[in-house]
Amino acid sequence: MIMPLEVHDLWYGYPGGREDVLKGVNLAVGSGEVLAVVGLSGSGKSTLCYCMSGIVPHIYSGKLKGTVLINGTSTTGMKIPEIATKLGIVFQEPDTQLFSPTVEDEVAFGPENLCLSRGEIGDRIQRALKQVGMEDFRFSNPYQLSGGQKQLIALASVLSLDPEILIFDEVMSQIDEQGKTAIKKVIAGLKNRGKTIVMIEHDFGNLDVADKVLLLRDGMLYPFEGSL
């Protein structure tokens, strides 16, 4: 059975690195499933995100062995724009993903690059903002929003491409409880819509929305038993 996201015997080392950061990682995530990956700083969590999203090897080079499959197709044979329509990633720092003067422009950026019609772009902006509960901020300046609101706009920008798979790289690490509640609500809604979700986390309090939790330690994945 082909899963939306599969990782098979993945090894990766950064250029010039003396040791591999990932060492034989295997995982598979199904439709409507939320997988959380936890681990200490330096365990390879963000590197795993880069590999799953195609940033490795298309942007970052290095020593890569193994396979990442999106719906059965290896990411090495796909281009970044193609991957972006199937898999979206939201990073820990929303400011690194926001660069437009208004929320509307921010969310429109991805669909515009797909050369969609104006009507379709407008529909996608409206749907994405509604999904994250930020439709009232459509004409606001993203840089004047709270940290949690910025993270929701970064997520809306990804959702505007309607990817089947979403990766959240510690997106709740720098926002308050209200922001965390909002993000979890969105994740639950995406799960109910059948999306495939991977959460990279270090805070055990954010694991309540996960169906399965794995521990990444020294570049290898293990069943999570409640402690790092």
Phi, psi and omega in degrees: 000128179279127179262155178303320181224124178225143175233125184238116173046056186272125175237139177209137174227136180290153178305129180082353180287145183275341184221146176295141178275322175248138189226082176075044182283135175229134173198161175213137182231131183266175176293137181071020181244141176246113177255128175254136175243120181247161179169160179288164175301134180088004182278348178109011185297310180293324177299320177298320176300314181300320181289317182293329184268359179087356175302321165259123012256005189287333180245311175262131176270194181135190180266106183242127173227151182098188189220139167246125183244131171248112185051040175087357181253131181292137179294338179292337179262008180246152174267156184306314179301324178292317178299320184297335178278348182249330183223128178243145180234135177245125186267170182298321183257104181297331181297337179283347181252349184255130182213002183260158184286338178227158177300318180302312179298322181298311183288332181284341190303311182296307178301325178297323180286347173272359179061039177283165178291159180300321180297317179293322178298315179299319178296320181292321177300312182298315181295315183295317180292324178294322179300325182259005177071030184240024182296334180286351184251019187304323184254015180278162173276120183304328184285352177261005180267165177288169180301317179295320178294320177300319181295323178293324178291320176300320178293318178300323179297323176288318182294336180296341176270355178053052179287152177282331185241136177230138177242128179248108184266087179052046185288345182258010188286337186234024179237160184282178185298324178297317178295320179298318179299319180295317180295317180297323178297319178295316180300317179298320178295320178295319177301316181295336177273002177088013179287155177260124190230133172241125176252126170264123189220156169233348182261114182299336181291348180261005186272000184292343179266359184271143174275330183213143181233130175241150179255126174260114182228123179053039175083005181235147181265140179223158170300139181275128183244020172101357178211155178272000000 
